[in-house]
Amino acid sequence: MHEKAGLNYHRCRWCGTASFRRLLCPVCASSDLKPEHSAGLGVVVRSGVVHRYTEAARNESLVRLPEGFVFRCRVVGAAPHLVPVGAQVRPVAGDDPEAGEVVFELCEPPRRDDWL
């Protein structure tokens, strides 16, 4: 189900820094970036609930990937306030991160009784 999921990112050929959705390296400002692919498994480092632009609350988290970059995304699979820092997440299969918002899901969703 998740074998096609993952993220395309860039790595700077000069300093080796990984970055996501950047035209220039955030460290050395080089434009010599090579595309790479990540399996997309990450860890939530910050999680919050936002209400802007929609009537319903949604989760907005910072996720760190093992390739060395952190980015903002939405995490699904639990109520917005129940996405814990330190939770492992993976990209939602079928989403195209190049097209817009990056959406991840919890690898281990909370038990149903935790949602109450």
N, C-alpha and C positions, 0 to 999 in steps of 0.2 A: 504494500500500500504506500509506503514512504520511500521506495527505492528511487523514484524520479525527483524527489524533493531535494533541495539544496540551495545554495546561494552562489552566484557568480560575483566575484570581487576582483580587485586589482592588487598587485604587489609591485612596489617600486623596484625597477632594475638597478637603481643607484644605491639605495640604502636598505632595501629589503622590507620596508614598512608595508603592512597590509592595510587596505582601506576599502570602504564600501561606498559606492556612488560618489566618487570624487573625480574631478578632472585633473587635479594636481596632487602630488604626494603631500600629505599634511605635515611631514617632517622637513623634507628638503626642497619642496616645491617643484620637483621634476615632473615633467609630463610623460616621461618614458615609463609607462605602466604596462605590465603584462597581465592578461586575464588569467584567473585561476578559479577553481571550483571547490567549494566547501561542502561537506556532507550536511552542514547546517546545524549540528547539535550544539546548543549553547546553554549558558547559565544566566539566569535572571540576576542582575546586580542592583537594580532599583525597580520598584513597582509602585504604581499609583493609579488612582481612579480619576478619570476626567469626565466632564459633562459638557464641554464646549462643542458647538456645532451640531449637536444631536440632542434629542430629548432623553435618550437612554444613556445611562452611565456605561463607560467602557474602560478597559484596562489599557494603560500605556506604560511600557517597561523599557528599561535599558538592558540589552542582552549582550554578553561577552562571548565571542566565539574563540575556539582554541587557536585560530590563525592569528589572533592578536588585535582584533578590532572590536569596538563596542558601538552599537547603534540603537536607535529608538524604533520600537515596533509595538504591535498590539499582540497580546497573548490571549488565546481563547481556550476553552476547555474547563473553565471554572468561573464562578461569579467574579466580577472585576476586583472585588476586595479580597479574594482568596488566592491570589497569585503570589506565592511567597518568594522572598529573596532567597537565592540558592537553588531554586527549582530548575531542573533540566528541561529544556524545551527543544522542539524540532519544527522545521517549516511545515506549514500546512500544504499537503500535496495538492497539486492543481493550481496553486497561486503562482502568478508570474511577478516576482519581485521587481522586475524592470518596469512593469506597467504602473506601479503605484505603491500603495501601502504594503509593507512586509507584515505578514501575519504568521505567528508561531502558535503552537499548541503545547500544552503540558505533556511531558512524556508519561507522567503518572498523575492522572486527574484525582482531585480529592474525592473522598467517599461521599456518597449522597447525603449522609447525615451531617457532614461538615457544612453544607450549604445553608442550613437553617439558622 
